[in-house]
Amino acid sequence: MIISGGENVYCAEVENVLSAHPAVADIAVIGGPHEKWGETPIAIVVPADPAAPPTLGDLTSWTLGKLASYKKPTGIVVLDELPRNASGKVLKHELRTRYGHSVS
């Protein structure tokens, strides 16, 4: 869970909305630092077409009417694949370590 400006943002909720975007093959959402709000959602995306990955604008436009404004991602990282453990679970602690502080 991400706490953004005192509001709870559940990563799974944001992931469910963003995973339906046609340019997204796989997604994870982590919290990243934000000067004003404390934390903010960061989308870690594996694009459906590596030659045409979605932009942050594409993803935030997709969330219109589907998520509250404070739940929209404010950063994006594009990867070839998400790190997973032997049972297939996304290793979010690795994503937070690598990308929680530097996003575009």
N, C-alpha and C positions, 0 to 999 in steps of 0.2 A: 504494500500500500504506500502511496505517495501522499504527503500532506502538503497541499499547495494553498498558501494563504489561509490556513486553518480549515480548509475543506479536504475531505477524504477523496482520493482518486484511486480507484481500484484498477490495477494494471490489467487484469483479465477483461474488464469491461471495455477499456480502450483497445486492447488487442482484438477483441471480438469485432468491434466496428471496423478497425483498420484492416483486418485480415480479409474482409469482404471486398476490398479495393482490387480491381482487376490487375493492377501492376504489382501487387504484393503476393509473393509466393510463401513467405514465412515472416513472422513478426514477433518481436518482444518489446515490451515497454518497461523502462526503468526510470527512476527518479534522478534528476540532475539538479545541481544547485542553481538557485535563482536569487538575485540580489533583493528583489522586493518580496517575493512570495515564499522564500525558503527553499522549496523544491518545485520542480516542474517536470511534466512527462517528456521523456526522450524516446523516440521511436527508433528501434534497431531493426532494419528492414533487409530482407533478402528479396531482391526484385524478381518478378516472373520472367522478365527479359533483361539480362544484365546490360545490354546495350542501351536500354531506355529505363533506368530506374526512376521511381516516383520522386518528386521533389517534396519539400516540406509544404509548399503551397498546395500541391495535389492532395496531400493527406489531410491538411486542415480544411480544404474545401469539401472533401469527402465527408467530414464529420459534421458539417452544417445540418442542423435538425436532428442529429443522431446523438450528439454529446453536448454537455454544457460547455461553455466557452473555456472555463478553467481546466477542463479535462483534455483539451486539445494539445497535441504535442507541440513543443516549442523548439525542438531540435530533432535532427535526423542523422543517423549513421547508416550507411549502406554497406552490407557485408555479402560475401559469397555464400556463407552458411553460418548458422548460429551454433555456438558451442553447446554440446549436449553430453550428458553422462551416458553410461552403458545402457540405461533403461529408456533413453530418449528424452529425458527432461532437460529443458533449457537451463544452462548454468548461468542464472542471472547474477550471481555474485561475481563471476568473471566479467560479465558485461559492465556491471557497475564499477569494477576496478579499472577496466580499460577505458570506458567511455563516459562515465558519470561526471567527469569534470571538463571534458573537451568535446564539444559538439559543434556542428555547423548549422 
